[in-house]
Amino acid sequence: MFTLRVDHEIELQLFQQHHALNLYQLVEENRDHLREWMPWVDSMTSPYQFETIIPVWLTQFAENSGMNVGILYKGELVGSLGIHQFDWYNSMASIGYYLARKAEGHGIITRSVQALLHYAFFQLRLNRIEIRCGVNNKKSRAIPERLGFVMEGKLRDGEQLNGHFHDLIVYSMLAREWTPLTSKVK
């Protein structure tokens, strides 16, 4: 099982079948909080759905086409982080994340993304990582901005969310830009 120790408080664990109920409970307890920016939240209505999607995620991990990990803060599942849309020919992928409301304000996502970027650039040898955030999602946008990503532009009506389209901001980081200086949280 893939595990990445971020620091003394945070560990990233590849989702396994035994995480299904905890993952469902995390979403259920944070449904209103997540619904504002996550288009898939309303479609996840039972633990069974996570029981069926986790094997797909494990296959993606085995095939090097995706990675979905749980964020454990002091041993408790508080969020999810993933590398998606692998394009091995162009050596690029995107990162997405979410966090329980009660876990906000501790730098958990920033530290977790920082560790996953290091893994993506130095272990997977990717050249480019994108993060896309809703134009009005200030908390999500703060992560790539804090980590030194470059804002490349706006995708107009880039995502359908709760019955309407909204714009997305596209950020990127290149492997050659990821140095100890830029990888320190500002």
Secondary structure, 3 states (H helix, E strand, C coil): CCEEECCCCEEEEECCHHHHHHHHHHHHHCHHHHHCCCCCHHHCCCHHHHHHHHHHHHHHHHCCCCEEEEEEECCEEEEEEEEEEEECCCCEEEEEEEECHHHCCCCHHHHHHHHHHHHHHHCCCCCEEEEEEECCCHHHHHHHHHCCCEEEEEEEEEEEECCEEEEEEEEEEEHHHCCCCCCCCC
